[in-house]
Amino acid sequence: MSKQFWVFFGIGLVAVAITVALTMEGTKGNHLELDGRVLHVRLLSLNPKATIVVVDFRETNPSDVRFIVKNIEVTLDGVKDAPAGQVISKYDLKTIFDNLKIVGPKFNDALSTGDLIAPHQTVDRMVGARFELGEQAIAQRSAVRIRIEDLDRTVAELVEKQ
């Protein structure tokens, strides 16, 4: 093979690499994702074997695509045999905050199925879940994990940092 072939072959490889890089950068906003962090976790003991966990968090949608909530799950890390919590509806959370002042002030609106997080929007929300565990068991968790699924099956996970 001649030297001229290798020169043009190298130039072709560089051109293809530049085209692929520009295409990836140009479509970066089309990749749906959420970035966020847990701000605050509160526990409300209902009885010795049931506790409500309320999690305040901040979510940012850096993409150019809207995120529509299909499903929310709340789980506990580091708690033996802990099932997923039963997510509390936004209306029931409002009732809890209106009637049980011991849980503290309501900082954010609740996130629920069907809610929309617009492109490039940052929102502060909360989610509540009931666990059939005592407050002591939940207090010894290593983290609370929130899993939010979009209609298109994209999943975002937020993990509490202890």
C-alpha positions in Angstrom: 0.0 0.0 0.0 1.2 3.4 -0.9 2.0 6.3 1.4 -0.8 8.3 -0.3 -3.4 5.7 0.7 -2.4 5.9 4.3 -2.6 9.7 4.3 -6.1 9.7 2.8 -7.1 6.9 5.1 -6.0 8.9 8.2 -7.7 12.0 6.9 -10.9 10.0 6.4 -10.7 8.6 10.0 -10.3 12.0 11.4 -13.3 13.3 9.4 -15.5 10.5 10.6 -14.4 11.0 14.2 -15.2 14.7 14.0 -18.6 14.0 12.4 -19.5 11.5 15.1 -18.4 13.9 17.9 -20.5 16.8 16.4 -23.5 14.5 16.0 -23.3 13.3 19.6 -22.9 16.9 20.9 -25.7 18.1 18.7 -28.2 15.6 20.1 -27.1 15.7 23.7 -30.2 17.5 24.8 -32.4 14.7 23.4 -31.2 12.2 26.0 -33.8 12.4 28.8 -32.4 12.3 32.3 -32.9 13.9 35.7 -30.2 15.1 38.1 -31.1 15.7 41.6 -30.4 15.3 45.3 -32.3 14.6 48.5 -32.6 17.8 50.7 -34.4 16.5 53.8 -35.9 13.3 55.2 -38.5 13.3 58.0 -40.0 10.4 59.9 -43.4 10.3 61.4 -44.2 7.2 63.6 -47.8 6.1 63.3 -47.5 3.2 65.6 -44.7 0.9 66.7 -44.8 -1.0 63.4 -45.7 1.7 60.9 -43.8 4.9 59.9 -44.3 7.6 57.3 -41.1 8.8 55.5 -41.3 12.2 53.9 -38.5 13.1 51.5 -37.9 16.6 50.2 -35.7 16.7 47.1 -34.5 18.9 44.2 -34.7 17.7 40.6 -33.2 19.3 37.4 -34.1 18.2 33.9 -31.0 19.2 31.8 -32.4 17.8 28.6 -34.5 19.3 25.8 -37.3 16.7 26.5 -40.0 16.9 29.1 -40.1 14.3 31.9 -43.6 13.0 32.7 -43.8 11.0 35.9 -45.3 7.5 35.4 -44.3 5.8 38.6 -42.5 6.6 41.9 -41.0 4.1 44.3 -39.4 4.7 47.7 -37.1 2.1 49.2 -34.7 2.0 52.1 -31.0 1.0 51.9 -29.4 -0.8 54.8 -32.6 -2.0 56.5 -32.9 -5.7 56.7 -36.0 -7.1 54.9 -37.4 -3.6 54.2 -40.1 -3.7 51.5 -40.7 -0.8 49.2 -42.8 1.9 50.8 -46.4 2.5 49.9 -46.3 5.9 48.2 -48.7 8.4 49.6 -50.8 10.5 47.2 -50.4 14.2 47.0 -53.8 14.8 48.5 -53.2 12.5 51.5 -49.8 14.2 52.1 -51.7 17.6 52.1 -54.0 16.1 54.8 -51.1 14.9 56.8 -49.4 18.3 56.8 -52.7 20.1 57.5 -53.6 17.9 60.5 -50.4 16.5 62.0 -48.2 19.5 62.8 -45.6 17.2 64.4 -44.3 16.3 60.9 -43.2 20.0 60.5 -43.8 22.6 57.9 -44.6 21.7 54.3 -41.6 23.0 52.2 -42.6 21.7 48.7 -45.4 20.4 46.7 -45.7 16.6 46.3 -44.6 14.8 43.2 -47.1 12.4 41.8 -48.0 10.4 38.7 -48.6 12.6 35.7 -46.5 15.5 37.0 -44.3 17.2 34.4 -40.7 18.4 34.7 -40.2 20.7 31.8 -36.9 20.9 29.8 -34.1 22.8 31.7 -36.4 23.2 34.7 -35.3 22.8 38.4 -38.1 21.9 40.8 -38.2 21.2 44.6 -40.7 18.5 45.4 -41.5 16.0 48.1 -42.7 12.4 48.2 -44.1 10.4 51.1 -44.2 6.7 51.7 -45.6 4.5 54.4 -43.3 1.6 55.6 -44.5 -1.2 57.8 -41.5 -0.8 60.1 -40.8 1.0 63.3 -39.2 4.4 63.4 -36.1 3.0 65.1 -35.5 0.5 62.2 -35.9 3.3 59.6 -33.7 5.7 61.5 -30.9 3.2 61.2 -31.0 3.2 57.4 -28.0 3.9 55.3 -30.1 5.8 52.7 -33.5 6.5 51.3 -33.7 5.8 47.5 -36.3 7.4 45.3 -36.9 5.9 41.8 -38.8 8.0 39.4 -39.9 6.5 36.0 -40.9 8.5 32.9 -43.6 7.5 30.5 -40.9 6.5 28.1 -39.3 4.2 30.7 -36.4 6.5 31.5 -35.6 6.1 35.2 -34.0 8.6 37.6 -32.8 7.6 41.0 -32.1 9.9 43.9 -30.2 8.5 46.9 -29.9 10.2 50.2 -26.4 11.0 51.3 -26.0 10.4 55.0 
